[in-house]
Amino acid sequence: MIRTLLPEGWAPPIGYANGIEADGSGKIVFVSGQVGWNAQQQFESEEIVPQFEQALKNILAVLAEAGGRAEHICRMTAYCCDKPSYMAARAQLGPIWRALMGKHYPAMSMIFVSDLLDHPGKIELEATAVVPRG
């Protein structure tokens, strides 16, 4: 069981959760940083929006290998090396998120970095999930 944590009196965050509680009745799955390339490790775009969509699909594909789904993700960290592009694309990223993740928002951090290992990657996502047993 996963429960979103929102302290009394706090305004609800937009697009993330301040905290997630997982009761420990499942297996913990750690998904390493996924960039916006396809299964053959080839970037089909140098733009942040399609890379974000592909990286999120990659997270979900790895999680599915453990029997998990989007709603099992407790924490996600995003690393982005192009803040202006990210800020300009925010309105486009929301519909992609909702299409793949529904209304589930895990605890999240966005970190802007100078570069990513895999060129021409612009964004990298990593996740931790608790997948219920059975």
LOKEDO-161012 format. One record per atom (N, C-alpha, C): residue number from 1; atom name; y, z, x. Coordinates in steps of 0.001 Angstrom, whole numbers, plus 524288, in hexadecimal, padded with zeros to 5 digits. Last residue first. Layout:
# residues N
+-----+-------+-------+-------+-------+
: num : atomo :    yy :    zz :    xx :
+-----+-------+-------+-------+-------+
: NUM :    CA :     Y :     Z :     X :
...
+-----+-------+-------+-------+-------+
***
This chain:
# residues 134
+-----+-------+-------+-------+-------+
: num : atomo :    yy :    zz :    xx :
+-----+-------+-------+-------+-------+
: 134 :     N : 7D5E3 : 7ED80 : 80995 :
: 134 :    CA : 7D2E6 : 7EC01 : 804F5 :
: 134 :     C : 7D483 : 7E70A : 802EE :
: 133 :     N : 7E23B : 7F305 : 80D37 :
: 133 :    CA : 7DCA4 : 7F21B : 80E12 :
: 133 :     C : 7DA13 : 7F096 : 808F5 :
: 132 :     N : 7EEC5 : 7ECD2 : 80E0D :
: 132 :    CA : 7EB1D : 7F071 : 80B85 :
: 132 :     C : 7E570 : 7EF02 : 80CAA :
: 131 :     N : 7F5BC : 7EB4B : 81972 :
: 131 :    CA : 7F295 : 7E870 : 815AE :
: 131 :     C : 7EEB1 : 7EC3A : 81331 :
: 130 :     N : 801B4 : 7EC5D : 81E0E :
: 130 :    CA : 7FD58 : 7EFC0 : 81CBD :
: 130 :     C : 7FA7B : 7ED20 : 81849 :
: 129 :     N : 8083E : 7E5BF : 828A5 :
: 129 :    CA : 80684 : 7E629 : 82344 :
: 129 :     C : 80247 : 7EA51 : 822C2 :
: 128 :     N : 812A8 : 7E138 : 82FEF :
: 128 :    CA : 80E8C : 7E51E : 82FAC :
: 128 :     C : 80D40 : 7E5C5 : 829D9 :
: 127 :     N : 8177B : 7D5BA : 836A3 :
: 127 :    CA : 816A2 : 7D904 : 8320D :
: 127 :     C : 8124B : 7DCFB : 832EE :
: 126 :     N : 82198 : 7CD49 : 83B72 :
: 126 :    CA : 81CC7 : 7D03D : 83C36 :
: 126 :     C : 81C4B : 7D41E : 837C5 :
: 125 :     N : 827A5 : 7C0FC : 83DAC :
: 125 :    CA : 82696 : 7C54E : 83A16 :
: 125 :     C : 82193 : 7C80B : 83BBD :
: 124 :     N : 831FA : 7BA0F : 84354 :
: 124 :    CA : 82CA1 : 7BBF6 : 843FD :
: 124 :     C : 82C02 : 7C0C1 : 84085 :
: 123 :     N : 839F9 : 7AED1 : 84481 :
: 123 :    CA : 838D2 : 7B3C9 : 841EF :
: 123 :     C : 83308 : 7B512 : 842A7 :
: 122 :     N : 83ABC : 7A5F2 : 84A6D :
: 122 :    CA : 83FA5 : 7A897 : 84927 :
: 122 :     C : 83EB7 : 7ADFA : 846CA :
: 121 :     N : 83430 : 79E53 : 8540E :
: 121 :    CA : 83416 : 7A266 : 85013 :
: 121 :     C : 83959 : 7A50C : 84F62 :
: 120 :     N : 831F2 : 794DC : 8598E :
: 120 :    CA : 8373F : 79649 : 85813 :
: 120 :     C : 83771 : 79A5E : 853A8 :
: 119 :     N : 82C7B : 79E79 : 861BF :
: 119 :    CA : 830DB : 79AF2 : 860D6 :
: 119 :     C : 82F17 : 7967A : 85D60 :
: 118 :     N : 8286E : 7AAF7 : 861F1 :
: 118 :    CA : 826A6 : 7A5C5 : 86057 :
: 118 :     C : 82B3D : 7A26B : 85E9C :
: 117 :     N : 82E36 : 7B406 : 86470 :
: 117 :    CA : 82AB8 : 7B1A4 : 8684A :
: 117 :     C : 82985 : 7ABF6 : 866F2 :
: 116 :     N : 83BC0 : 7B415 : 860DF :
: 116 :    CA : 83641 : 7B513 : 85FBA :
: 116 :     C : 832F1 : 7B23A : 863B4 :
: 115 :     N : 8480D : 7BA5A : 86425 :
: 115 :    CA : 84479 : 7B5E4 : 8640C :
: 115 :     C : 83F1A : 7B7C1 : 86260 :
: 114 :     N : 84E5F : 7C2E3 : 86213 :
: 114 :    CA : 850A9 : 7BE64 : 864BD :
: 114 :     C : 84D29 : 7B990 : 86484 :
: 113 :     N : 84D9B : 7C824 : 854EC :
: 113 :    CA : 84C24 : 7C7F6 : 85A72 :
: 113 :     C : 84E73 : 7C310 : 85CEB :
: 112 :     N : 84F02 : 7D0B4 : 84AA0 :
: 112 :    CA : 850D8 : 7CBD4 : 84CF1 :
: 112 :     C : 85016 : 7CC26 : 852D2 :
: 111 :     N : 8468C : 7D5AB : 84160 :
: 111 :    CA : 84891 : 7D660 : 846A9 :
: 111 :     C : 84A2B : 7D10E : 848C6 :
: 110 :     N : 8448A : 7DC43 : 83628 :
: 110 :    CA : 84622 : 7D723 : 83821 :
: 110 :     C : 848B1 : 7D819 : 83D62 :
: 109 :     N : 83A6D : 7E32C : 82FD0 :
: 109 :    CA : 83E90 : 7E324 : 833B6 :
: 109 :     C : 83F9B : 7DD8A : 8354E :
: 108 :     N : 83556 : 7E92E : 82427 :
: 108 :    CA : 83669 : 7E4B5 : 8278E :
: 108 :     C : 83AC1 : 7E5D4 : 82B6A :
: 107 :     N : 82BC0 : 7ECCE : 81B5F :
: 107 :    CA : 82F9F : 7EECA : 81F15 :
: 107 :     C : 83076 : 7EA78 : 8231C :
: 106 :     N : 82A03 : 7E222 : 81202 :
: 106 :    CA : 8284A : 7E661 : 8156E :
: 106 :     C : 82CDC : 7E8B3 : 81876 :
: 105 :     N : 82AC7 : 7DE26 : 805AE :
: 105 :    CA : 82E2E : 7DE97 : 80A37 :
: 105 :     C : 82C64 : 7E32F : 80D8A :
: 104 :     N : 8265F : 7D5D2 : 7FC06 :
: 104 :    CA : 824C7 : 7D9E8 : 7FFB7 :
: 104 :     C : 82855 : 7D9AF : 80485 :
: 103 :     N : 8271F : 7CE55 : 7F4AF :
: 103 :    CA : 82B54 : 7D235 : 7F4CF :
: 103 :     C : 829F4 : 7D6B9 : 7F873 :
: 102 :     N : 821A7 : 7C41C : 7FC1F :
: 102 :    CA : 822DA : 7C64D : 7F702 :
: 102 :     C : 82772 : 7CA01 : 7F777 :
: 101 :     N : 81FB1 : 7BEF8 : 80545 :
: 101 :    CA : 81EF4 : 7C4AA : 8053B :
: 101 :     C : 81FC1 : 7C715 : 7FFDB :
: 100 :     N : 82198 : 7B45D : 8036E :
: 100 :    CA : 81D05 : 7B5F1 : 80680 :
: 100 :     C : 81BBC : 7BBBE : 805FE :
:  99 :     N : 82A5E : 7B3D1 : 7FD03 :
:  99 :    CA : 825F6 : 7B054 : 7FBF1 :
:  99 :     C : 82104 : 7B22F : 7FEB8 :
:  98 :     N : 8311A : 7BAFB : 801C2 :
:  98 :    CA : 82F00 : 7BC2A : 7FC94 :
:  98 :     C : 82A5A : 7B8B4 : 7FB3D :
:  97 :     N : 83342 : 7B597 : 80B4A :
:  97 :    CA : 830DC : 7BAC4 : 80B42 :
:  97 :     C : 82E3B : 7BBCA : 80601 :
:  96 :     N : 83823 : 7ACB2 : 8074D :
:  96 :    CA : 83345 : 7AC21 : 80A4A :
:  96 :     C : 83062 : 7B152 : 80A4D :
:  95 :     N : 84123 : 7B11E : 802C0 :
:  95 :    CA : 83D3A : 7AE87 : 7FF71 :
:  95 :     C : 837FF : 7ADAC : 8023C :
:  94 :     N : 845E5 : 7B544 : 80C6B :
:  94 :    CA : 84444 : 7B886 : 80803 :
:  94 :     C : 84039 : 7B5EA : 80483 :
:  93 :     N : 8490E : 7AD0D : 812C1 :
:  93 :    CA : 8447A : 7B01B : 8144E :
:  93 :     C : 8426D : 7B371 : 80FCE :
:  92 :     N : 85226 : 7A8EA : 80EEE :
:  92 :    CA : 84D75 : 7A5AB : 80EAA :
:  92 :     C : 84882 : 7A8D1 : 80FD3 :
:  91 :     N : 85951 : 7B0AB : 81118 :
:  91 :    CA : 85894 : 7AF27 : 80B9E :
:  91 :     C : 853B3 : 7ABCF : 80AEB :
:  90 :     N : 858F5 : 7B0D4 : 81C49 :
:  90 :    CA : 856F8 : 7B531 : 81925 :
:  90 :     C : 855F3 : 7B3BF : 81374 :
:  89 :     N : 85CF8 : 7A9A5 : 82331 :
:  89 :    CA : 85852 : 7A827 : 82035 :
:  89 :     C : 8566E : 7AC5D : 81C6E :
:  88 :     N : 86507 : 7AE26 : 828AC :
:  88 :    CA : 8663E : 7A9A4 : 82560 :
:  88 :     C : 861C0 : 7A846 : 821B7 :
:  87 :     N : 85F72 : 7B59F : 82E51 :
:  87 :    CA : 86354 : 7B74D : 82A77 :
:  87 :     C : 864A2 : 7B2E2 : 826AD :
:  86 :     N : 85968 : 7AEF5 : 834CF :
:  86 :    CA : 856ED : 7B295 : 83127 :
:  86 :     C : 85ABE : 7B425 : 82CD6 :
:  85 :     N : 86129 : 7A9E7 : 83A98 :
:  85 :    CA : 85DBD : 7A6D3 : 8372D :
:  85 :     C : 85B1E : 7AA4C : 83320 :
:  84 :     N : 86591 : 7B2A9 : 84005 :
:  84 :    CA : 868BC : 7AF75 : 83C73 :
:  84 :     C : 86562 : 7AC3A : 838AF :
:  83 :     N : 85C79 : 7B689 : 845BD :
:  83 :    CA : 85EE6 : 7B989 : 84188 :
:  83 :     C : 8624A : 7B629 : 83DF5 :
:  82 :     N : 85254 : 7B30F : 84B23 :
:  82 :    CA : 856BC : 7AFE0 : 8495E :
:  82 :     C : 85944 : 7B287 : 844A7 :
:  81 :     N : 8495C : 7B82E : 84D5D :
:  81 :    CA : 84CC6 : 7B6FB : 851CC :
:  81 :     C : 85160 : 7B383 : 85039 :
:  80 :     N : 842F6 : 7C2DB : 84784 :
:  80 :    CA : 84599 : 7BDDB : 846CC :
:  80 :     C : 8494F : 7BCED : 84B5C :
:  79 :     N : 83880 : 7C992 : 842B6 :
:  79 :    CA : 83B8A : 7C8A8 : 84775 :
:  79 :     C : 83DE0 : 7C335 : 846E8 :
:  78 :     N : 834C5 : 7D2D0 : 83969 :
:  78 :    CA : 83656 : 7CD68 : 83A73 :
:  78 :     C : 839AC : 7CD51 : 83F5F :
:  77 :     N : 82A75 : 7DA79 : 8351F :
:  77 :    CA : 82ED8 : 7DA06 : 838BC :
:  77 :     C : 82FDE : 7D43B : 839AC :
:  76 :     N : 8257A : 7E1BC : 82AA3 :
:  76 :    CA : 8262B : 7DC9E : 82D05 :
:  76 :     C : 82AF7 : 7DCDD : 83093 :
:  75 :     N : 81C39 : 7E9B8 : 8243F :
:  75 :    CA : 8209B : 7E94A : 827E9 :
:  75 :     C : 820C7 : 7E3C8 : 82A1B :
:  74 :     N : 81494 : 7E86A : 81CC8 :
:  74 :    CA : 817C6 : 7ED2D : 81CAA :
:  74 :     C : 81CA8 : 7ECAD : 82007 :
:  73 :     N : 80DE9 : 7DFB1 : 81507 :
:  73 :    CA : 81141 : 7E030 : 819A4 :
:  73 :     C : 814CB : 7E4F3 : 818F3 :
:  72 :     N : 808EC : 7DE48 : 80BCB :
:  72 :    CA : 806AF : 7E22E : 80F4F :
:  72 :     C : 80A01 : 7E302 : 81431 :
:  71 :     N : 80D25 : 7D5F1 : 80694 :
:  71 :    CA : 80E9B : 7DB33 : 804C7 :
:  71 :     C : 80C51 : 7DF92 : 80816 :
:  70 :     N : 80836 : 7CD43 : 80B52 :
:  70 :    CA : 80DAE : 7CE7F : 80C6D :
:  70 :     C : 80F0C : 7D41E : 80B04 :
:  69 :     N : 7FB1C : 7D160 : 80EAE :
:  69 :    CA : 7FEE4 : 7CE22 : 80BEB :
:  69 :     C : 80461 : 7D01D : 80D18 :
:  68 :     N : 7EF00 : 7D160 : 81615 :
:  68 :    CA : 7F3FD : 7D361 : 8143D :
:  68 :     C : 7F754 : 7CF51 : 81188 :
:  67 :     N : 7E615 : 7CF06 : 81B40 :
:  67 :    CA : 7E5AB : 7D016 : 815B2 :
:  67 :     C : 7EABA : 7D1FE : 81349 :
:  66 :     N : 7E7E2 : 7CBDC : 8250C :
:  66 :    CA : 7E62A : 7D151 : 82488 :
:  66 :     C : 7E5A0 : 7D2D4 : 81EC9 :
:  65 :     N : 7EBAE : 7C209 : 8235A :
:  65 :    CA : 7E6C8 : 7C278 : 82653 :
:  65 :     C : 7E483 : 7C7FB : 8260C :
:  64 :     N : 7F551 : 7C42D : 81F06 :
:  64 :    CA : 7F10B : 7C2A0 : 81B89 :
:  64 :     C : 7EBC2 : 7C2EC : 81E45 :
:  63 :     N : 7FB55 : 7C5A1 : 8280D :
:  63 :    CA : 7FA1B : 7CA19 : 824BA :
:  63 :     C : 7F590 : 7C8E3 : 82113 :
:  62 :     N : 7FC3C : 7BB38 : 82B30 :
:  62 :    CA : 7F987 : 7BEFA : 82E90 :
:  62 :     C : 7F7DF : 7C3B9 : 82B50 :
:  61 :     N : 801EB : 7B767 : 8229A :
:  61 :    CA : 7FCD0 : 7B526 : 823EE :
:  61 :     C : 7F9AD : 7B8DA : 8275C :
:  60 :     N : 80B2C : 7BD27 : 822F5 :
:  60 :    CA : 807B0 : 7BDC7 : 81E7B :
:  60 :     C : 80249 : 7BB90 : 81F85 :
:  59 :     N : 80F64 : 7B969 : 82C63 :
:  59 :    CA : 80E5C : 7BF02 : 82BAD :
:  59 :     C : 80A52 : 7BFBE : 82759 :
:  58 :     N : 81094 : 7AED1 : 8298C :
:  58 :    CA : 80CF5 : 7B044 : 82DC1 :
:  58 :     C : 80B8D : 7B608 : 82D6E :
:  57 :     N : 81859 : 7AF7C : 821FF :
:  57 :    CA : 81328 : 7AD84 : 8207F :
:  57 :     C : 80F18 : 7AF05 : 82497 :
:  56 :     N : 8204B : 7B2CD : 828B5 :
:  56 :    CA : 81E81 : 7B647 : 8248F :
:  56 :     C : 81928 : 7B48C : 82287 :
:  55 :     N : 82143 : 7A9D5 : 82EED :
:  55 :    CA : 81FE3 : 7AED6 : 8315E :
:  55 :     C : 81DD4 : 7B2A9 : 82D4A :
:  54 :     N : 82460 : 7A27C : 82750 :
:  54 :    CA : 81F60 : 7A1E6 : 829F6 :
:  54 :     C : 81DA6 : 7A6FE : 82C83 :
:  53 :     N : 82E40 : 7A6AA : 82465 :
:  53 :    CA : 82A1F : 7A5DF : 82081 :
:  53 :     C : 824C8 : 7A581 : 8231D :
:  52 :     N : 83378 : 7A657 : 82E1C :
:  52 :    CA : 832A6 : 7AB48 : 82B68 :
:  52 :     C : 82E2F : 7AAD2 : 82782 :
:  51 :     N : 83393 : 79B7D : 82FC1 :
:  51 :    CA : 830CC : 79EE3 : 8336E :
:  51 :     C : 82FB3 : 7A436 : 830F8 :
:  50 :     N : 839E1 : 797D6 : 8279D :
:  50 :    CA : 83449 : 79681 : 827A3 :
:  50 :     C : 8312C : 799D5 : 82B82 :
:  49 :     N : 84356 : 79D7C : 82B1E :
:  49 :    CA : 840FF : 79E29 : 825F2 :
:  49 :     C : 83B41 : 79C8B : 825E4 :
:  48 :     N : 84626 : 79A5F : 83585 :
:  48 :    CA : 8446B : 79FB2 : 83478 :
:  48 :     C : 841A4 : 7A03D : 82F32 :
:  47 :     N : 84164 : 78E8D : 83B89 :
:  47 :    CA : 84502 : 7914E : 8380E :
:  47 :     C : 842BB : 79692 : 83673 :
:  46 :     N : 83AA8 : 7885F : 8407A :
:  46 :    CA : 83DB9 : 78BCB : 843DD :
:  46 :     C : 84192 : 78F03 : 840B1 :
:  45 :     N : 82DB1 : 78601 : 83BE2 :
:  45 :    CA : 83358 : 785F9 : 83B24 :
:  45 :     C : 835DE : 78997 : 83F24 :
:  44 :     N : 823C1 : 7870A : 83EA1 :
:  44 :    CA : 824EA : 78263 : 83B93 :
:  44 :     C : 82AC3 : 781E5 : 83A91 :
:  43 :     N : 81DCE : 78B46 : 84A03 :
:  43 :    CA : 82247 : 78BEC : 84695 :
:  43 :     C : 82348 : 786C9 : 843C8 :
:  42 :     N : 81090 : 78E33 : 84B67 :
:  42 :    CA : 814A0 : 78A3A : 84BFA :
:  42 :     C : 81906 : 78B58 : 8481D :
:  41 :     N : 806E5 : 79344 : 84ABC :
:  41 :    CA : 80B0D : 79551 : 84E13 :
:  41 :     C : 80F20 : 7912E : 84F62 :
:  40 :     N : 8008E : 79023 : 84304 :
:  40 :    CA : 7FFA2 : 78DB9 : 8481D :
:  40 :     C : 803D1 : 78F4F : 84C19 :
:  39 :     N : 804A3 : 794E7 : 83A4B :
:  39 :    CA : 7FFA8 : 796E2 : 83C51 :
:  39 :     C : 7FE3F : 7948D : 841A5 :
:  38 :     N : 81298 : 7947D : 83D50 :
:  38 :    CA : 80E0C : 793BF : 839FF :
:  38 :     C : 80919 : 795BF : 83CB6 :
:  37 :     N : 81CFC : 79DF6 : 83F91 :
:  37 :    CA : 819E0 : 79952 : 840DA :
:  37 :     C : 81518 : 79919 : 83D5D :
:  36 :     N : 8247D : 7A655 : 83F67 :
:  36 :    CA : 8244E : 7A240 : 83B77 :
:  36 :     C : 8217B : 79D5A : 83D15 :
:  35 :     N : 81D1C : 7B18C : 843FA :
:  35 :    CA : 821A3 : 7AE14 : 843F0 :
:  35 :     C : 820B7 : 7A9BE : 83FFA :
:  34 :     N : 81965 : 7BE81 : 8434F :
:  34 :    CA : 8182A : 7B92D : 841A5 :
:  34 :     C : 81D30 : 7B60C : 84177 :
:  33 :     N : 81515 : 7C966 : 84A00 :
:  33 :    CA : 8197A : 7C5FF : 848E4 :
:  33 :     C : 817BB : 7C072 : 847C0 :
:  32 :     N : 80952 : 7CE9E : 843F7 :
:  32 :    CA : 80CE9 : 7CDAB : 8484F :
:  32 :     C : 81129 : 7C9DA : 846B4 :
:  31 :     N : 80648 : 7D7A6 : 83AD8 :
:  31 :    CA : 806D1 : 7D205 : 83B96 :
:  31 :     C : 80AEF : 7D127 : 83FCC :
:  30 :     N : 7FD61 : 7E145 : 83883 :
:  30 :    CA : 801FE : 7E015 : 83B98 :
:  30 :     C : 8021C : 7DA39 : 83C82 :
:  29 :     N : 7F88C : 7E8A9 : 82E67 :
:  29 :    CA : 7F862 : 7E37C : 830CA :
:  29 :     C : 7FD9A : 7E298 : 83384 :
:  28 :     N : 7F0C9 : 7F31E : 82ABE :
:  28 :    CA : 7F5DB : 7F185 : 82CD3 :
:  28 :     C : 7F52A : 7EC54 : 82FA0 :
:  27 :     N : 7E9E9 : 7F4C8 : 81EE1 :
:  27 :    CA : 7E9D9 : 7F37A : 82474 :
:  27 :     C : 7EF34 : 7F192 : 82613 :
:  26 :     N : 7EC12 : 7FFDF : 81652 :
:  26 :    CA : 7EAFD : 7FA73 : 81798 :
:  26 :     C : 7EACE : 7F9A0 : 81D6C :
:  25 :     N : 7F024 : 80926 : 81384 :
:  25 :    CA : 7EB0C : 807C4 : 81160 :
:  25 :     C : 7E9A4 : 80214 : 81271 :
:  24 :     N : 7FA04 : 80C3B : 8166B :
:  24 :    CA : 7F5DC : 80C73 : 81A55 :
:  24 :     C : 7F081 : 80B05 : 8184D :
:  23 :     N : 802A0 : 80B1C : 80FE4 :
:  23 :    CA : 7FF95 : 80FEA : 80F98 :
:  23 :     C : 7FAF6 : 81034 : 81358 :
:  22 :     N : 80ECB : 807AE : 81473 :
:  22 :    CA : 8097E : 805B0 : 81394 :
:  22 :     C : 805DE : 80A66 : 813E5 :
:  21 :     N : 81BDA : 805FE : 81173 :
:  21 :    CA : 817B5 : 809D5 : 8122A :
:  21 :     C : 81285 : 8072B : 810EF :
:  20 :     N : 826F0 : 800AC : 81740 :
:  20 :    CA : 8223A : 7FFA2 : 81438 :
:  20 :     C : 81E57 : 803EF : 81575 :
:  19 :     N : 834FF : 7FFE0 : 8170D :
:  19 :    CA : 8300E : 801F6 : 818F3 :
:  19 :     C : 82BAC : 800A6 : 81533 :
:  18 :     N : 83CB0 : 7F941 : 813B8 :
:  18 :    CA : 83DEF : 7FD12 : 817CD :
:  18 :     C : 83901 : 7FF5A : 81A29 :
:  17 :     N : 8396F : 7EBDD : 81227 :
:  17 :    CA : 838C7 : 7F141 : 8107C :
:  17 :     C : 83A52 : 7F4D4 : 814F4 :
:  16 :     N : 8411C : 7E041 : 80F51 :
:  16 :    CA : 83DA7 : 7E355 : 812A0 :
:  16 :     C : 83CFE : 7E8B1 : 8101E :
:  15 :     N : 84849 : 7DB72 : 808B7 :
:  15 :    CA : 844F8 : 7D82D : 80BFE :
:  15 :     C : 84172 : 7DB1A : 80FC0 :
:  14 :     N : 850EE : 7E575 : 80862 :
:  14 :    CA : 85031 : 7E025 : 8066D :
:  14 :     C : 84CE7 : 7DD1F : 80A5C :
:  13 :     N : 84E9A : 7F2E6 : 804CF :
:  13 :    CA : 84FAF : 7EEC6 : 80899 :
:  13 :     C : 84E98 : 7E96A : 8062F :
:  12 :     N : 854DF : 7FAE5 : 7FB48 :
:  12 :    CA : 8504D : 7F7CB : 7FCC6 :
:  12 :     C : 851C3 : 7F398 : 800C1 :
:  11 :     N : 85BBD : 80617 : 7FFA2 :
:  11 :    CA : 85BFF : 800EE : 7FD31 :
:  11 :     C : 8572E : 7FDDA : 7FEDD :
:  10 :     N : 856DE : 812FF : 7FE06 :
:  10 :    CA : 857D3 : 80E76 : 8016B :
:  10 :     C : 85839 : 8098A : 7FE24 :
:   9 :     N : 853EF : 81AC1 : 7F724 :
:   9 :    CA : 85978 : 819E6 : 7F7FE :
:   9 :     C : 85AC3 : 81544 : 7FB77 :
:   8 :     N : 84822 : 81D8C : 7FD5D :
:   8 :    CA : 84B74 : 81E5E : 7F8D2 :
:   8 :     C : 85135 : 81DB5 : 7FA56 :
:   7 :     N : 84288 : 813A1 : 8059E :
:   7 :    CA : 84483 : 818E5 : 804C8 :
:   7 :     C : 84843 : 8192E : 8001C :
:   6 :     N : 83873 : 80BFB : 803A1 :
:   6 :    CA : 83E12 : 80BA2 : 802DE :
:   6 :     C : 8400D : 81127 : 801C3 :
:   5 :     N : 82D41 : 80555 : 8073F :
:   5 :    CA : 83021 : 80A3D : 807AB :
:   5 :     C : 835F8 : 8093F : 8073E :
:   4 :     N : 822C1 : 7FF64 : 800A6 :
:   4 :    CA : 827E0 : 7FEC1 : 8030D :
:   4 :     C : 82AC8 : 803F8 : 802E9 :
:   3 :     N : 81567 : 800B1 : 80346 :
:   3 :    CA : 819CF : 80264 : 80010 :
:   3 :     C : 81ED6 : 801B8 : 80324 :
:   2 :     N : 8086E : 7FC91 : 80239 :
:   2 :    CA : 80D4D : 7FC19 : 80523 :
:   2 :     C : 811CA : 7FD73 : 8016D :
:   1 :     N : 7FB5D : 80000 : 8034B :
:   1 :    CA : 80000 : 80000 : 80000 :
:   1 :     C : 804D8 : 80000 : 80371 :
+-----+-------+-------+-------+-------+
***
